[in-house]
Amino acid sequence: MRREAGGDERRTSSLLANGGTMQLGFSPGYGDGTTTLDALAAWGAAHGFQAIRLPARGEVAPDRVLASGPDETLASLRRHGLFLSALSAHTALLHPDPAQATANAERLLSCIDAAAALGAPVVVTNTGSPYSWHFYGTPSIPPGNPTDKVDEVVALFRQRFTPAVRRAEEKGVRIALDTAVRMGNIACNPEMWERCLEAIPSPALGLSCDPSHLVWLHITPAEDAIRQFSGKWYYADLKDCEISSWMLFRQGIIGNWWWHYRVPGRGQLNWGTIVGALRYAGYDYVLDVENEDRECPGLDGFAVGGRHLAQFI
C-alpha cells in the first residue's frame, strides 16, 4: 500500500504498513558523520527492523530536505525495505531564553514541513522548561504557592506550541511529546500530560511512549499510565530501566547512580504487558528501540532490544 508520490499517501502507508500491525524500528544517533544512512538501513534490515526514526540532522536536516526534496533519503531506505517512521526534533520551545525559544520554534515548524515532505507521520519533540524539572516548586508545600510554576508553564506551553500544532494539522503530521523529564521537559508525568493535551486540544498533538522514565519516577505500574491515555500515544520510543535497591538505599533519590536505562529486556519492565497496554490504548504503529544502555551500547544494543520486542509483535 505504500506509494512513493504524494505526502499524504506516504504518511498513510507508513501508519498502515504491513496491514496496520505493529512493526519494529530503531532510532540510531545518525547525522554525526560516523556512518551513512545507507549503512544504517542495511544493518537494520539485516537485523529484523522494518522502520527507522531519524534525528532531524544530516541527510534529513529540514533545510536540506526542503531545498533538495526527499527522494534521495527515501530511495536509500526503500533499497533496504525500511520506511521512515518519525523525525525526532528536540527543540525546547519553553526554553528560558526567549530568543532561543523563538529559534527553536522556527526549527520545529521546519521539521514538521520536512516530515511532511518525507512522508513521516510523526515528529517527536520535547517541550523544554524555563525551570528545568523543578517547575513544581519547593517540595512538601501544597500547590498554588509562589514557587509552584505549573500554571505558568502550561500557559507558556499553550502560547508557544499552538502555532506548531496548527502547522502539523495543516501538514497532516502528528506531534508526539517526549515524556522524559531530566532534559527539562514539562510533559513528563500523567498529570502534566493531561494538562498539556487539555491546553491545546487537537488530533495533531499527542505523546511518545517511553515507560523507562516511569520506572525511576515510581509511576508504576507503567501499564496503567499507558492505558489512561488511550488514543493519544502517537509514537513509542522504547527503552527499559533498572533500579538498584542497594544504591537507592545508599544514595536516596538525590543520588545519580541508583537507576540505569537499559534496552528492552535488560531492565524491570514486563514487555509483554507493556505491548499489551499499548494495544489496549489503540496504538498500532512502530515499536522503536531506543538505546541509552551503557552496558550494551551501539548497534549491538539495538539488536538485543529488537530481538526481545519481536516476540511480542
Secondary structure as GFF3:
##gff-version 3
##sequence-region A 1 313
A	DSSP	alpha_helix	7	15	.	.	.	ID=ss1
A	DSSP	three_ten_helix	17	20	.	.	.	ID=ss2
A	DSSP	beta_strand	23	26	.	.	.	ID=ss3
A	DSSP	alpha_helix	37	46	.	.	.	ID=ss4
A	DSSP	beta_strand	51	55	.	.	.	ID=ss5
A	DSSP	three_ten_helix	58	60	.	.	.	ID=ss6
A	DSSP	alpha_helix	62	68	.	.	.	ID=ss7
A	DSSP	alpha_helix	71	79	.	.	.	ID=ss8
A	DSSP	beta_strand	83	88	.	.	.	ID=ss9
A	DSSP	alpha_helix	98	118	.	.	.	ID=ss10
A	DSSP	beta_strand	122	125	.	.	.	ID=ss11
A	DSSP	alpha_helix	150	171	.	.	.	ID=ss12
A	DSSP	beta_strand	174	177	.	.	.	ID=ss13
A	DSSP	alpha_helix	190	199	.	.	.	ID=ss14
A	DSSP	beta_strand	205	209	.	.	.	ID=ss15
A	DSSP	alpha_helix	212	216	.	.	.	ID=ss16
A	DSSP	alpha_helix	222	228	.	.	.	ID=ss17
A	DSSP	beta_strand	233	238	.	.	.	ID=ss18
A	DSSP	beta_strand	240	243	.	.	.	ID=ss19
A	DSSP	alpha_helix	245	251	.	.	.	ID=ss20
A	DSSP	beta_strand	259	262	.	.	.	ID=ss21
A	DSSP	alpha_helix	271	280	.	.	.	ID=ss22
A	DSSP	beta_strand	286	289	.	.	.	ID=ss23
A	DSSP	alpha_helix	298	310	.	.	.	ID=ss24
###
